[in-house]
Amino acid sequence: MQHHPKTTALQDIARVTLGTFMVAAGTGHLTFQRREFQAQVPDFVPLDKDTTVLLSGVVEIGLGAALLLWRRERAVLGLALGAFYVAVFPGNVHQYTHQISAFGLDTDEKRFARLFVQPLLVAWALWSTGALKALRNRRKSRKAK
């Protein structure tokens, strides 16, 4: 896979925006939004809810900083971030199914609508890093062999 595919200016702006969002969200995990994030941790997670929130916050800050600063292996970073969004999706489902109000999501309709944000974040991560293009190029090169 081409790990540093060429990206457009729009993709670069989207990547920097997403990186900034990730650093801010991770900071919220570690500080002022810690309790709200704890409410999203499903009961089946084997770690203590606070530990889970702290660890995911560190991961978010790391991924966000990498989006902002790391020029190499950007496509791999996009795949990692997409996988992270998939991994935390059960928290959004947990919030919806258990009717937990957090982050202003205080109705079933708002919590349900939030479920559709996660696939958009995955797409944003893959597109803004060039990972989608890299995956398509990889698929084409495999077919050509």
Phi, psi and omega per residue, in radians:
M1 nan 2.387 3.050
Q2 -1.281 1.978 -2.991
H3 -1.447 -0.261 -3.140
H4 -2.307 1.101 3.132
P5 -1.156 2.644 3.122
K6 -1.155 2.354 3.110
T7 -2.085 2.760 3.140
T8 -1.457 2.946 3.081
A9 -1.068 -0.661 3.116
L10 -1.122 -0.734 3.084
Q11 -1.095 -0.713 3.135
D12 -1.105 -0.730 3.097
I13 -1.113 -0.749 3.129
A14 -1.118 -0.684 3.129
R15 -1.146 -0.773 3.130
V16 -1.145 -0.707 3.098
T17 -1.079 -0.807 3.132
L18 -1.125 -0.718 3.104
G19 -1.068 -0.738 3.108
T20 -1.110 -0.765 3.089
F21 -1.031 -0.754 -3.117
M22 -1.142 -0.741 3.115
V23 -1.106 -0.747 3.123
A24 -1.123 -0.782 3.137
A25 -1.114 -0.734 3.106
G26 -1.095 -0.678 3.088
T27 -1.116 -0.683 3.066
G28 -1.072 -0.656 3.080
H29 -1.015 -0.683 -3.030
L30 -1.514 -0.225 -3.011
T31 -2.334 -1.859 -2.883
F32 -1.282 -0.251 3.130
Q33 -1.968 0.277 -3.026
R34 -1.002 -0.803 -3.120
R35 -1.138 -0.694 3.132
E36 -1.127 -0.710 3.097
F37 -1.166 -0.624 3.102
Q38 -1.052 -0.628 -3.136
A39 -1.120 -0.389 -3.119
Q40 -1.517 -0.262 -3.063
V41 -1.242 2.088 3.133
P42 -1.127 2.659 -3.105
D43 -1.133 -0.412 -3.104
F44 -1.350 -0.184 3.104
V45 -1.163 2.199 -3.015
P46 -1.266 -0.227 3.126
L47 -1.610 2.756 2.991
D48 -0.958 2.482 -3.081
K49 -1.027 -0.718 -3.139
D50 -1.161 -0.727 3.098
T51 -1.065 -0.749 3.123
T52 -1.051 -0.791 -3.137
V53 -1.124 -0.769 3.140
L54 -1.114 -0.795 3.137
L55 -1.120 -0.750 3.139
S56 -1.171 -0.550 3.073
G57 -1.138 -0.738 3.098
V58 -1.100 -0.744 3.112
V59 -1.097 -0.757 3.130
E60 -1.082 -0.760 3.114
I61 -1.108 -0.744 3.120
G62 -1.093 -0.807 3.119
L63 -1.143 -0.721 3.119
G64 -1.105 -0.789 3.121
A65 -1.101 -0.692 3.110
A66 -1.108 -0.709 3.083
L67 -1.036 -0.648 -3.107
L68 -1.353 -0.584 -2.929
L69 -2.028 -0.439 -2.986
W70 -1.562 2.084 -3.120
R71 -1.642 -0.473 -3.118
R72 -1.583 2.671 3.094
E73 1.009 0.522 -3.078
R74 -1.054 -0.685 -3.139
A75 -1.125 -0.696 3.098
V76 -1.117 -0.689 3.090
L77 -1.080 -0.726 3.091
G78 -1.065 -0.709 3.090
L79 -1.144 -0.718 3.124
A80 -1.107 -0.749 3.133
L81 -1.162 -0.721 3.073
G82 -1.036 -0.741 3.108
A83 -1.126 -0.666 3.094
F84 -1.066 -0.798 3.129
Y85 -1.065 -0.663 3.091
V86 -1.162 -0.705 -3.103
A87 -1.144 -0.572 -3.116
V88 -1.603 -0.083 -3.135
F89 -0.993 -0.649 3.090
P90 -0.970 -0.460 3.067
G91 -1.133 -0.664 3.090
N92 -1.194 -0.702 3.098
V93 -1.123 -0.754 3.117
H94 -1.030 -0.778 3.131
Q95 -1.057 -0.722 -3.136
Y96 -1.213 -0.886 -3.035
T97 -1.222 -0.420 3.137
H98 -1.792 0.132 3.093
Q99 0.878 0.879 -3.130
I100 -1.625 2.170 3.103
S101 -1.545 2.088 3.085
A102 -2.771 2.616 3.105
F103 1.057 0.529 -3.135
G104 1.372 0.032 3.105
L105 -1.558 1.459 -2.986
D106 -1.929 0.207 3.040
T107 -2.369 2.766 3.090
D108 -1.059 -0.625 -3.131
E109 -1.118 -0.775 3.129
K110 -1.154 -0.748 3.131
R111 -1.133 -0.666 3.110
F112 -1.159 -0.782 3.131
A113 -1.055 -0.614 3.139
R114 -1.061 -0.517 3.131
L115 -1.038 -0.500 -3.105
F116 -1.480 -0.148 3.089
V117 -1.290 -0.618 -3.065
Q118 -1.044 -0.821 3.080
P119 -1.062 -0.573 3.088
L120 -1.156 -0.668 3.091
L121 -1.139 -0.704 3.090
V122 -1.055 -0.840 3.133
A123 -1.073 -0.727 3.126
W124 -1.050 -0.803 3.142
A125 -1.088 -0.782 -3.101
L126 -1.210 -0.726 -3.114
W127 -1.254 -0.831 -3.018
S128 -1.184 -0.388 3.138
T129 -1.668 -0.098 -3.088
G130 1.440 0.131 -3.112
A131 -1.126 -0.652 3.106
L132 -1.069 -0.779 3.123
K133 -1.109 -0.745 3.137
A134 -1.097 -0.710 3.112
L135 -1.147 -0.730 3.094
R136 -1.097 -0.769 3.127
N137 -1.096 -0.677 3.124
R138 -1.132 -0.742 3.133
R139 -1.106 -0.750 3.118
K140 -1.100 -0.733 -3.116
S141 -1.203 -0.555 3.076
R142 -1.195 -0.696 3.126
K143 -1.161 -0.569 -3.101
A144 -1.274 -0.346 -3.088
K145 -1.346 nan nan
